[in-house]
Amino acid sequence: MGATPSGVVTTHGGGRWWAWAASRIAPAAGNRGSGAPVAADRVSGAPETRQGGVGAAAPPVTVHNQQSGPANHVVQVGQLFGGVHIHEGAAPVPDDSAWLRSCWEVAGDAPFEVRYVNRPERPGLDCFLITRADSVDQDDARRRVADSRARLGRVPGHVGAEPVVDEAHARWVLEPFRPHGAGLVEVRKRLTARRSSRDDARDPWLTAVTPLARSPRSWEPLWAELARLPFEAVLSVGLLGYRVGPGLRSHLAARAAEFGRLAREGPSRTGVWHAPRPPDEFAVAALPLVSEAVRRYTDRAYLARVTLAATRPIPPLLAELVADTLSSRDPGVGFAGPAVLRPGAADAAIAWHNATSLGFAPLSAYDQGNPPEAIGAVERVLGGIVDLDEAAAVCRLPYRVSSGSPLFVDHSS
């Protein structure tokens, strides 16, 4: 038997072995640093309270903005946990899109996840990059996941990565706590369904799937709110490579053609009255999104899952902050941005298992309260996949903030 890779967690079931491995990732010595790894993980078992960490977290995110004077001076009021703060200007945000594109190749069929963890006993966030592999042989599963961890750990220069080498600590990374009954939230692309006004529609329901809109906005306000929570919390963004095949492309093209037909005047209802059927207003509004999906999803994509979990009920404003950070609200789209979903009792165990195992099992909440007959197979697929540009919107590696106190735990001391 070969040497066992350190820090690998395994389990057995269904005739296969499953293995997980993690790396701690943190901002390097500057936004444009050389990418030197952070200090090695010195933790044995569950993480202890560390001394000499970062200072107080940066100011929290706004609920409402009131602006006076130049555009780069924003007075923030009404935070989740109080306080008034003034920020000046905005620093450039590192672009992780090239790394995410490379991950599609290097990860293969291995899911991976960027996970931010808050522990209230010390300031700042921990961040981890986790991956999973499976095989019929335990040693092979271990080797595969260790290899995947190494390949994914080739992060951009503004980030440092160091493998988690203690198995007990790796187990804690996978499941740092059990969430509160109201402590689970998922953010998904929004599904908007309406009954067609046209009696010649092939399906009585029309459904739009709003894509995620990537923007250069900073994640610092979100990280700051997570870091100052008075309870344990995790924000996990999981991705799994997905190749769009000819079947889905054909269905998308047929869907676009149907929306295009309904967005125009149709034939008369009878041979007696010659007035044409009017365009379906929803089809007119949704046609740009439906046509965009044909252009977006042609080859490489990811299955995506965004989970926010905590040991206490998650404040609605924090959940909305996650959604707003992941995707900018484009007023030109005409449809609402990402949906914030709170899994019900039937979904909670599946949602938490997805988060702790890097899974992507569907939840009933993913239909977002729409009638089941309104959400077809194509809409369910579109609601769960992101193209590479959308992946860069939902998945952000940590970076060193330009001003104020650091937001991530310093493990170098």
Beta strands, then each sheet from edge to edge (+ up, - down):
strand 1: 9-13
strand 2: 16-27
strand 3: 64-67
strand 4: 73-77
strand 5: 85-88
strand 6: 112-118
strand 7: 125-135
strand 8: 159-163
strand 9: 184-188
strand 10: 191-195
strand 11: 205-209
strand 12: 233-243
strand 13: 266-268
strand 14: 276-277
strand 15: 300-310
strand 16: 339-341
strand 17: 385-387
sheet 1: 1+ 2- 7+ 6- 12+ 15- 9+ 16-
sheet 2: 1+ 2- 8+
sheet 3: 1+ 2- 7+ 6- 12+ 15- 17+
sheet 4: 3+ 4- 5+
sheet 5: 10+ 11-
sheet 6: 13+ 14-
end
